[in-house]
Amino acid sequence: MLTSWRTTFAGIGAILVAVGAAATAHFDTDPTTVVDFGVLVAAILAGIGLISARDNGVTSEQANAPKT
């Protein structure tokens, strides 16, 4: 995970932004603002995908990728 730090940090950032936007929409005093759970779930899944992805500059050996 830490060998691909660029995509890991991008994934963590995507999750934090999604949760922050949902929390802001939920706790906002404007009653017309609603949390779009579809967008929230999609952003969290994208963040998880980025966390598990490998950077372009990381070799398979560095990432301990399984041999096929």
N, C-alpha and C positions, 0 to 999 in steps of 0.2 A: 504494500500500500504506500509506504513512504518513498519507494523508489520512483513512483509516478506522482510526485508531489504537485505538479501543475494541475493535472486533472482532479486530483483529490481535493485540492483547495477550491477549484471551480465547482465541484460537486457540493462541498460543504457550503460554499457561498450561495449556490442556487437554492439549497434547502433552507438556509437562514433567511434569504430574501422572501421565499414563498411563505414561510411560517410568519415572518414579520408582517408581510402584507395582509395575511389572513387575520392576524391578531389585531392589526390596526383597523381593518374593516369590521371586525367583531366588536371591539371596544369603542368604536367611534360613536359619538352622540348623534350622528345623522342617521335617522331611521331608514333612509333609502339605500344606504350602503349595506350590501350583503356579501357574505363570503361565498365565492364560487368554488365549491368543493372539487369540481372536475379539474379546474385549473390548478388548485392546490395539490391534488393527487398527481397530476401530470408533472408538475414541477418537482415534487419530491421524488418521483420515480426517475426523472431525468438526472437529478442530483445523485441518486443511488447508482445510476448507470455511469456517471462520470467518476464517482469514487472507485468503482470497480474497473474502470478502463485503464489502459496503459498509455503513457505518453509516447509520442512519436520518437523521441530521442532515447528511449529505454529499450535495450535489446531484450530478447526472450530470455537469455541467460540471467540478465540483471533482474528481471521480473519473476524469475523462477517459474516460467510458463511450462506446462506439461508438454512433453514431447509426443508428437502424434505419429 
